[in-house]
């Protein structure tokens, strides 16, 4: 059986979670060890985001939704500061990198990652509700808020996979993969991004590239069941192709 990769829930005080789907409604979680973000403007929102994260992990999406919507409103207020950029970073290194490489002279306020995480989780809930357009809106907002975070892009890939937009999903996963390789703070998500890349490549018919992606993911996470199952699936697809006259 194929496994659909979903990005899990991110809390600033909890580890990131990757999720795999083994059926229409059965989800399981696997912890990913992420580096905790340094506190910044809006750090008082972390407790609420962490509480909502736990509720989401427990499947209590309705309870998490109200909390996250309130946090999102507060984050929107922070982000609406006139004549300045308001962005989230995980570390001082990323903040200084942005100032050097992307700054245009406009002041930059460092917003706590709790805000991007709240937007990402709202996107996750929308994916669970199969409201893909709403999910993409939240996830694009999360990415715009935290441009160096991989999670909004991997969850975006999962949303696009539900819509069977394989090319767009591949693009999203590969953008996430690029971040994991250029930002050590995001390296923990590389295996997840590789598995999402491989999934989309299978659907696009590029079995060689998919196999390479899954094999690379196993170098990072040896024994991962999803990757091993997908490699078995690739082998089965090749056998069917060879058996077809």
N, C-alpha and C positions, 0 to 999 in steps of 0.2 A: 504494500500500500504506500502511495506517495505521501510525503509529509510536507505540509505547508508551514513555512517559517513565519512566525510573527514576532515582532519585537515586543518585549515585555514592558513592564512598568518600571519607571525610573523614579526613585525618590532620592533627594539629596542626602538623606541620612540612611538610606537602605540600598543594598546592592541592586544593580540593574538586573532585570530578569529577561531571558529569552524564552519564547514560548513556541511549542510545536503543536501542530494540529494533526491528530491521527484519525479524525473522523469529522463529521459535520459539526459536532458540538463538544467533542472531548478535547480538553486542553491540558497540557502538563507544563510545568515550569522547571527551568534549569538556571541556577544562579550564575551570573557573570560578575566577576570581581572588577568593579570600577573604582577609579581613584575619586575620593570624595572631593567635591568642589570647595574651593575657598569661599568663605562667607562674603557677601557683598550687599548692595542696596536691595532691600526687600527680604533679608535673611529671616525676618520674623514670620515669613510665610512658610518656612520649612516644616514646622510642626504640622500645619494643616495638610501640606502636600504629602508628608510621610503617613499621616493618618489615612488619607484618601488612597495612597498607594497600597497600604495593607488591606483596605476594604476591597480594592480592585483585585488584589491577589486572592482574596477570599471569595471572589465572585459577586461581591455586593456592589455592583456597578451603580445602582440607583442611589445608594447612600453616598458613594464617592462623588457622584455627579454634582450634587449641590455644593459640596465643599470646593471642588475644583472650579466650578463656575464662579464662585465668590472670589477665589484666588485669582482667576483669570481677569476679573474686573479690576482688581487692585493692580495686577501687573500691567494691564492696559493703561491705567492711570500713570504708572511710572514711565511707560514707554511713550506717552504723549507729551513728554517735556519738549517745549519749543526750542528750535534751533540747536538741537544736540542729538547725537546718536545715543541710544540706550540699548546695550547688548549684553548678553550673558557669556561668561567665560568660565572654564573650570579652574584655571590657574593664572597666576600673575604672568607667567611666560606667554600664555595665549593673549592676554590683554596687551602686553607690550608688543607682541608680534603684530596684532591688529593695528596698533598705533603706527608702527613702522611701515607696514606694507599696504594697509587699506585706509589709513587716515587721510582725510582731505582738508585737514585744518579745523574741522568741526569738533567741538568738545564731545568726548565719549564718556558716558556714565556706565559703570560696570554693574549690571543688574544681576541679582542672585540667580543661580541656575534653577532655583525652585520655580521660577516663572516658565522657563522653557519646558521643564518637566511637567508642569501642570498642563500646558498646551498639548504636550505629547500624550499625556494620559487621557485627555479629552478626545484626542484623535483615536486612541486605542478603544475607548468606549464606543465611539462612533463606528469603528470597524466591527466591533462585536455586535452592534445593532444593524450592521450591513448598510449603514448610511455612508457610502464611500465618498460622496462629494463633500459631506460635512467633515469626514475624517481628513481628507486631503487639505481642506481649509485650515484645520487646526495644526496639522503636521507641517504645512508650509509656513505657518506662523511661528511654530516652534523653531524651524530651521532658520527663518529670518532673524529670530531673537538670539539663537545660539549657533552661529554659522560653523563652528568647529566641532559640534556634537554629531556623532554618527547616528544616534538613536532615532531622531525624527525621520531620517532618510531610510533606515531599514524598516521602520514601521510603515513608511510611505510605500516602500516596495511591497510589503505584505498587503496593504490596501489595494494596490494596483493588481496584484496577483488575484485577489478576490474578484476583481473586475475583468480578469483574463487579458489585461493589457500587458502582455509579456515584455514588449520592447521598452515601454516606460518603466516597468518594474525593474528590468535589468539596469537601465540607466540610473535609477535611484539607488539600487544596491551597489553599483560600481562607484557612484559618487561617495557613498558611505565608506566603501573600501578604501578609496583614495584618502579619506580623512584618517582612517585607522593607521595608514602607513606614513602619514606626514605629521601626525600629532600623537606623541607617546601617550597622552592622556586618554586617547580613544583606542589604543591598541587592543584592549581587552575585547572589543567588538569585532575584530578582524575575522575570526572564524565564523561568526554569525553572518557577516556580510558576504563571505565566500559561499556559505551554504545558500543564501538567498540568490546570489549570482548564479550558482549552479542550477538551482531550481528553474530560474527563468530561461537559462540557456537550454535546458532539456526541452522546455516547451517550444523554444524557437528552433529546435532541431540540431543544435550544435553540441552533439554528444561529447566530442573530444574536449571542447572547452569546459563543458560541465564536469567531466571526469577530472580534469586538471584542477578545477576549483574545489571540488570535494576532497581530492587527495591532499591539496594544500591545507584545507581546513583541518584534516586529520593530523597533519604535522603539528598544528597548533593545539588541537584538542584530541589526542589519541583516544580511540575507542568510542567516539561519538556515534550513537546509534542512528541518528538521523542521516549523517553522512554515509555511514556504512550501508544503510538501507537504500539510499539513493544510488550508491555505486552498484548495488545489486540490481536495482531497477534499470540502470543504464546497460548493464550486461544483458539483462533480459530483452531490452529493446533491440540491442545489436543482434542477439540470437534470432529474434523474430524477423529482422530485416534480412538476415542471411538466409533464413528459411523461405522467404518470399520469392517466388519465381520471378 
